[in-house]
Amino acid sequence: MYDPYAQQDPYAQQDLFDPDRQPQQLERRVNRLERQVEQHTREIDQLQRRLQRVNQRLRAVERRFNFPFTPFDGEF
């Protein structure tokens, strides 16, 4: 009987026909993951720039209406 929770020997020879371990498939998966990382990095950068602009506008509104700026006050 196969126990999926049994400790596997990391040094045991892997199944040579495991499709997840085929070089071409691994290469494609690595490339896809790298593209996803690049896309997420661009999205994060874009969101950080948008947040910076929103914060600048908020500070301008606070100055205009003379709202005291208190970081982390939880009031807004």
Secondary structure, DSSP 8 states (H G I E B T S, - for coil): ---TTS---TTS---TT-GGG-HHHHHHHHHHHHHHHHHHHHHHHHHHHHHHHHHHHHHHHHHHTT----TT----
